Amino acid sequence: MKFRAGLHGTVNAVLGAVFAPLFAALAVVCGIQVSRGSDVGWSCAGGILALVSCLVMAAVLVGGVSTWRTVILTPTGLSLPGFTLRRGLYRDDVPLADIAVVELRYRSEPRNGRWQLRVVRRDATALCCDSITSSRSSAGAGGTSAMRSVDRLRVAVEDAQRRA
């Protein structure tokens, strides 16, 4: 079974898709300026900053696109997608017997608070996933598609745990 709800990350994907090529073009322009011999110092500095900015925007793009990947419930466990710069695109697989709680929890961050899928393991470690998210409102996520998806996921996990 596959689960996904919410559009968190779509803005990041759009921003990355727009600005990564722009910064890459700026780096090319800076390279052309260096090859012409005009303002070599400033062109090198601008080119380096443009390349770094391009890489940052590419990471923002991939991070945004990674939120479009689904949470997958298999007969043996739960597969949660994610993205970090260190690990790249990855999936955390949690065995059914190791899942204690499946919930939608408010993640409070400056400028980016949102409701987010949280899977708590029996050893109390938590895994969070942006594939199921809801609006920034801290008042509650009741009645949203994210809450309905998490409720269906919780019931499916509990049924699979009973069968196992």
Secondary structure as GFF3:
##gff-version 3
##sequence-region A 1 164
A	DSSP	beta_strand	2	3	.	.	.	ID=ss1
A	DSSP	alpha_helix	10	36	.	.	.	ID=ss2
A	DSSP	alpha_helix	40	66	.	.	.	ID=ss3
A	DSSP	beta_strand	71	73	.	.	.	ID=ss4
A	DSSP	beta_strand	77	84	.	.	.	ID=ss5
A	DSSP	beta_strand	88	95	.	.	.	ID=ss6
A	DSSP	three_ten_helix	96	98	.	.	.	ID=ss7
A	DSSP	beta_strand	99	107	.	.	.	ID=ss8
A	DSSP	beta_strand	114	121	.	.	.	ID=ss9
A	DSSP	beta_strand	126	134	.	.	.	ID=ss10
A	DSSP	alpha_helix	145	163	.	.	.	ID=ss11
###
